């Protein structure tokens, strides 16, 4: 076969191929191949289960979350790392004060703290999101509770470079311990490597009617906190003063959830003799209010088992839908327990 013949066959074949492509793209416009392509829906991008936000890298979805106990005491202000947390629980501890449990999954904080000791209520709070807990320690009774619930406690004695003391002028040593969450995860995942469940929360646009809310006030006995809607996020205040991060920015979040519980005092005490607290109704149901987009959605929380998730439901029984972003969950004492608390919100 001559080279001219070969070129002719190649050209002819190319024309046929182009004609076939043209027929595929332009022909049968009433539902042929092109119509079939149009009907194909691209898959939704993977999102972080604790925020509903796309991760910077998909590999982040495959790692466990870590929980860090961070104190809420004015003598330790400003605090560090809370602005990086995806979910923060606020719990009542001894003396009527509160303490934070900050959770990090797709995010990390190189310096979270000051880190303080664990409490016996911690396993019920953090399960099933994670079982890796970073804390300054805890007394023997608390450590036993953590062990019974398979909590992987990473404390100062075993953390190595994952925790360090950072001296602060005028601040006593108990307020100087800080944690690196990436390093903590590396330690903790040797014993626990499960990722948070994908269906813990629902995220999306706010639909239906909701009451206007521009301010939230919460009482925890000796401590009070509040939030104000600034048009885009909820600004956090403690004792009427802005809660500031060490970055110089006021803490601001996308969702605030009130989760009301019966809270009693525990036989366990701290070094000063003050009684710790326990959540009596870890399972069951109770009052809940979701605050997002300057609105309040009233409903209930429900939980069947300690190992299972807490579900937040509207009055109609539908799952509450959170705004994509960060969430602070306030474990507020109800009027039924030994420890009393309250909350309110207003349109202004």
Secondary structure, DSSP 8 states (H G I E B T S, - for coil): --HHHHHHHHHHHHHHHHHHHHHHHHS-TTTSHHHHHHH---------TTT----SSGGGGGS--EEEEEEE-GGG-SBBSGGG-SEEEEEE-GGG-EEEEEEESS---SSEE-B----TTHHHHHTTT-SEEE-S---HHHHHHHHHTT-EEE-HHHHGGGEEE---TT--GGG-EEE-HHHHHHHHTTT------TTS-EE----S--EE-SEEEEEETTEEEEEEE-SSSEEEEETTEE-BBTTS-B-EESEEEEEEE-EEEEEEE-TT--EEEEES-SSEEEEEEEEETTEEEEEEEEES-TTS--EEEETTS-B-EE-SS-EEEEEEE-TTSSS--EEEEE--
